Amino acid sequence: MQDLNVTLVQANQVWEDKQANLDNYSKLIEKTTDTDLIVLPEMFHTAFSMNAEEFAETMENSVGLNWLKNTSKEKNAAIYTSLIIKEKGNFYNRGVFVHPTGEIATYDKRKSFGLAGEDRVFTAGTSRQLVEFRGWKIQLQICYDLRFPEIARNTLDASENPLYDILIYVANWPERRNVHWKTLLTARAIENQCYTIGVNRVGEDGKNLNYSGDSLLADPLGSTQFLTPHLEEVKSFTLSKTELTKIRKDLPFLKDQ
């Protein structure tokens, strides 16, 4: 299996201004080449807004999805992020994994952040989403899901192969709890013997909350590489399937479940 090049985009988000955010992402990733997967923060073109009625889009008519599909095709890379989607009268904080072909896999955030009233606005998802991309198996997650390890548990299938290789969290995670963010992401990587990616925003939102980013890549042994806190930054990493396979062979902890 080939290595996978992953690009983390730690961006400042303009509060509830879709076009300004899309323009900024275009500028940030303009020079990004030779990558397989681009990861953007949660609610990428509105920031973490509870004004779902005003800013929701549909899967059939979405400025955000059109931008993601066009960008994915242009870069020949998949993109994972989330946005506000309305479907059958309900609102979802929906993760979208956009393939360069235009195919989209969706994941509805399962754990609603009650402290911000997300549970009163958005309908929670009920199932996991595993995506296969360029030979890698990826589990999709969103922000608050990180606090609930049971929904990310990596188990073995009938052939004793782990269900996934990469765990991705996109987030708007406030700076005041950034120790939790960094600690839990590293824990998810170790306990699930996978690469774990966390992409968070920087700047200040419309509720005067500050975000330090602290976006990171953690390997299956818990070694972490960070983006620069508080700054917009785009950084790429190479994930090694050979190294992942070796770690799982030398330390077969998943079999002991």
HELIX and SHEET records of a PDB file:
HELIX    1   1 LYS A   18  LEU A   28  1                                  11    
HELIX    2   2 ALA A   52  PHE A   55  1                                   4    
HELIX    3   3 VAL A   63  LYS A   75  1                                  13    
HELIX    4   4 GLY A  114  ALA A  116  5                                   3    
HELIX    5   5 GLU A  118  VAL A  121  1                                   4    
HELIX    6   6 CYS A  143  ARG A  147  5                                   5    
HELIX    7   7 PRO A  149  ALA A  152  5                                   4    
HELIX    8   8 GLU A  175  ARG A  177  5                                   3    
HELIX    9   9 ASN A  178  ASN A  192  1                                  15    
HELIX   10  10 LYS A  241  ASP A  250  1                                  10    
HELIX   11  11 PHE A  253  ASP A  256  5                                   4    
SHEET    1   A 6 ILE A 104  ASP A 108  0                                        
SHEET    2   A 6 ASN A  90  VAL A  98 -1                                        
SHEET    3   A 6 ALA A  78  GLU A  87 -1                                        
SHEET    4   A 6 LEU A  37  VAL A  39  1                                        
SHEET    5   A 6 LEU A   4  GLN A  10  1                                        
SHEET    6   A 6 GLU A 233  LEU A 239 -1                                        
SHEET    1   B 6 LEU A 130  PHE A 133  0                                        
SHEET    2   B 6 TRP A 136  ILE A 142 -1                                        
SHEET    3   B 6 ILE A 166  ALA A 171  1                                        
SHEET    4   B 6 TYR A 195  ASN A 200  1                                        
SHEET    5   B 6 LEU A 216  ALA A 218 -1                                        
SHEET    6   B 6 THR A 224  PHE A 226 -1                                        
SHEET    1   C 2 VAL A 202  GLU A 204  0                                        
SHEET    2   C 2 ASN A 210  SER A 212 -1                                        
END                                                                             
